[in-house]
Amino acid sequence: MRKITVFILLICTNICWAQNNKLNGIVVEQSSGSKPVAEVRISANRANVTLSATDGRFILTFQSLFAGDNIGVSVQKEGWEVVNEKELQTVIASNYTVRPLKIVLCKAGTINQNRIKYYNVSVNYITKRFEEEITKAKQENQHWQEKVQKLEKDKEFLLSQANELAERYSRVNFDDVSAIEKQAFDLYQEGKIKEAIALLESVDSEALIRKAKEAKQKWQKNKDSTIRQEERIKPILKADSTLKNKQ
């Protein structure tokens, strides 16, 4: 009986979502203080094509939509490019029943320009730093050649990390990041790659812990909701059973 009841509740949940087959969203410019972008063409699977309003807001209306559906949002505006493109490829319907879907744009070419700028900042700092370290090793250490080999390996590692961070930062919307992430970005621009990486790793660890707690709370909330709905359905099922017995 419990399995049947849960199955009925899941169907009801999907029906409720399908009846409210709209998805609200907003389009903003990257790292601009959430400046809205108007007249952006937005489309999705089984939805109408719509344009963002002057305040950046839009509504997608779907022919049919169920909780858990992968919507796959497409965005177009001449002279602009999508910053959070990967996120928009895997939009799950039920994730945006409360909060709006945020689409982040920037002027065309900005991502690549930022990627090059951030990478060059790091490369210049790393190169200068290791030249100083090599000079110091030659002056102070009789085994300086071994020291230089180790420094070269460290340099290669930092340069590879600089490339990854340049890609990451080129797509960050700094209107949405925490104070710690902004601090990491400042370190990055100064060329302090190791310090920036360490700070970002601490943020990622905290985020994983926070997500785990949120998932547990959501599971408990859904469980409590299911139990309450089962309690409401029990009298109906009991009355139906009594009626069948009388027949």
C-alpha positions, 0 to 999 in steps of 0.5 A: 500500500505504501508503494502505491501511495508514494507512486500516486504522490509522484504522479500528482507532483508531476501533474502539478508541475505540468499544469504550471508549465512555465519557467521564469528567468532573467538575463544579466551582464557578467560582473556588471552589478547584475545589469539586465540585458534586453531583447535576448532570444531564448528558446528550449525544448518543447517551449515557445521562443521568447525575448527578455524584457527591458528588466532582463526577465523572461518566461518560457511556456512549455507544451508539456513539462515534468519535474526532472525534465532536462530542458536544454536552454538556447540563447542568442543575441547579436554581439553577445556570448553566453558565459554560463553555457554549460549550465544552460545545457543541463537545466533541470525543470524542478530546480527552477520552480522557486528561483529564476533561471539566470542567464549570464552574457558578456560582449562577444570576445570578452571571454577570450580576452579575459582568458588571455589577460588572466593567463598573461598576468600569471605567466609574467609573475611566474616567469619573474619569480622563477628567474629570481629563484634560479639566480638565488640558487646559483649564488647560494647552493653548490648543487644549484643544477638539481635545484634548477631542475626542481624549479623547472618542474614546479614552474611547469605545474604552475603554468598548467594551473594558470591556464586552468584558472584563466579558463575558470575566471574568464567565465565567472560572474563576480556578482554571484561569488563569495568574498573568499572567491573574490579574494582568491581572484585578487591573489590570482591577479597578483600572480600568487597562484598557489595561494589562490588555488589553496583558497579555492580548494577550501571554498570547494570543500566547504561547498561540498559539505554545504551541498551535502547538508542541503541535500539531507535537509531536502530529503528529510523535508520531502520525506515529512511531506510524503508522510503528511500526504499519506496521512491525509489520504488514509481516510479516503483509502479507508472509506473506499475499502469500506465501500467496496466491502459493503458492495 
